[in-house]
Amino acid sequence: MTGALAGVAAQRRTLDSLRIRLEHMEEQVAHTHRHSNLANQQHLHWELLSKAIDSPELAEVLDIFEVPASPQKRRQYLFANALYTNLLFYYRIGNLSRDEFFGRVRGLLQNPVVKEYWFATQGQRATLPEDSDEAELGRMVDDLLRQLDDADGEEWWVVGEPTID
């Protein structure tokens, strides 16, 4: 009887170990699937933006900015959107930490067109669900812009700390 109980206990430990490994593998597959979906969506986003950047007629469809934009300015805004979205994607898949995202955005905001784009898209960001990572990062960028405006422009690379909601 003791031998049978020991055997059952050993089988139970083996089954528990296998169950844990299987759950871990399922999590990895789900994680990989999510990254794949994000990569596909990012690729589609770039294709659509590229078409709009290359065609003033198509770019008019995406002209939902706070202020009217000339065809040239619209193309610049669409490219700024592509740059920001690329950083957002890198953050989402884990290729950038929050601090690295913050540092890269701080660099992007040194460009006046990117700053204009950010202000021109305030209304769009206001429609995001408040608890989404995109909305949270948007608020962080808004805060960074305020800090940059208040700081000495000579040392922009040391301005601000990433906020945590």
Sequence and secondary structure as in RCSB ss.txt:
>XXXX:A:sequence
MTGALAGVAAQRRTLDSLRIRLEHMEEQVAHTHRHSNLANQQHLHWELLSKAIDSPELAEVLDIFEVPASPQKRR
QYLFANALYTNLLFYYRIGNLSRDEFFGRVRGLLQNPVVKEYWFATQGQRATLPEDSDEAELGRMVDDLLRQLDD
ADGEEWWVVGEPTID
>XXXX:A:secstr
 HHHHHHHHHHHHHHHHHHHHHHHHHHHHHHHHHHHHHHHHHHHHHHHHHHHHH HHHHGGG   SS   HHHHH
HHHHHHHHHHHHHHHHHTTSS HHHHHHHHHHHTTSHHHHHHHHHTHHHHHTS TTSHHHHHHHHHHHHHHHHHH
S GGGGGG       
